[in-house]
Amino acid sequence: MKIVVIGGSGLVGSKLVSLLRTRGHQVVAASPDTGVNTLTGEGLAAALAGSQVVVDVANSPSTEEPFASRLPLSNRSPRTMLPLLWLIWPSDGR
């Protein structure tokens, strides 16, 4: 099974990726380090192509300054991914 782990190079994500691979899954560790940016959508379509499962363990931005001014961007990630997920999975739910 192809599983995409958003945040797959982080502390939690890298452990999850390792665990899933030892269980025989094809895993894509999607993160800015691997060319996938869920805020801009860069590399996202390619990472999600052919996947059956998407797990999001990405870190959220800090609420401390100077990061607080970037919080609206954190809301863009789901809006970037949902249209792509709609295109990838068949409409009959398979």
Secondary structure, 3 states (H helix, E strand, C coil): CEEEEECCCCHHHHHHHHHHHHCCCEEEEECHHHCCCCCCCCCHHHHHCCCCEEEECCCCCCCCCCHHHHHHHHCHHHHHHHHHHHHHCCCCCC
